Amino acid sequence: GENVEQHPSTLSVQEGDSAVIKCTYSDSASNYFPWYKQELGKGPQLIIDIRSNVGEKKDQRIAVTLNKTAKHFSLHITETQPEDSAVYFCAANTGNQFYFGTGTSLTVIP
Amino acid sequence: EAQVTQNPRYLITVTGKKLTVTCSQNMNHEYMSWYRQDPGLGLRQIYYSMNVEVTDKGDVPEGYKVSRKEKRNFPLILESPSPNQTSLYFCASRGAGPTGELFFGEGSRLTVL
């Protein structure tokens, strides 16, 4: 099956700096790569996604890049704010199953 | 409001006492799934359902059962819970198409003593 690895597991940045979280996947059949944000005590919420026929996607301060050849994708958050503090999960979708990374706990220091 | 509702949100039980965690969605989604979240392991899929009466195993199905008798409901059943099933459980549903967004419930924290 698919194996998704996510790094780093924890990340601290100063407010206003950028944050980058990286994921790799193993199954070349995966074709959809969402990113989820999980705030304390809540369920994960989709923040951005990318499909395998696209290399980059941006939504305001958030961007995702995908390198299909290398089988890795990354989340970029610019101009970080304290409300960006949360756990972030990457995922790869193969058919009917979603495979998640182990999560990155992001802390934005005011 | 579009939502996925899980109950109970918190439960402490003892080994061997059957329990059911309910999940309901109001978005008319065909696809529903269950995940467990454990520290350092992320979210792992337990079971999923493509439609009514259609269910399939995910990565960690041992010790769990599911049923899908109605489109909106997808309960998770632990017939004989054990301490290694202590975890945070999430139900999710997905819209149409093979790459639709997953909508998650708020989670159910289960402790098995």
Boltz contact constraints between the chains, C-beta under 6 A:
constraints:
  - contact:
      token1: [A, 32]
      token2: [B, 99]
      max_distance: 6.0
  - contact:
      token1: [A, 43]
      token2: [B, 90]
      max_distance: 6.0
  - contact:
      token1: [A, 43]
      token2: [B, 104]
      max_distance: 6.0
  - contact:
      token1: [A, 43]
      token2: [B, 105]
      max_distance: 6.0
  - contact:
      token1: [A, 43]
      token2: [B, 106]
      max_distance: 6.0
  - contact:
      token1: [A, 43]
      token2: [B, 107]
      max_distance: 6.0
  - contact:
      token1: [A, 44]
      token2: [B, 104]
      max_distance: 6.0
  - contact:
      token1: [A, 46]
      token2: [B, 101]
      max_distance: 6.0
  - contact:
      token1: [A, 96]
      token2: [B, 48]
      max_distance: 6.0
  - contact:
      token1: [A, 97]
      token2: [B, 45]
      max_distance: 6.0
  - contact:
      token1: [A, 100]
      token2: [B, 42]
      max_distance: 6.0
  - contact:
      token1: [A, 100]
      token2: [B, 43]
      max_distance: 6.0
  - contact:
      token1: [A, 101]
      token2: [B, 42]
      max_distance: 6.0
  - contact:
      token1: [A, 102]
      token2: [B, 42]
      max_distance: 6.0
  - contact:
      token1: [A, 103]
      token2: [B, 42]
      max_distance: 6.0
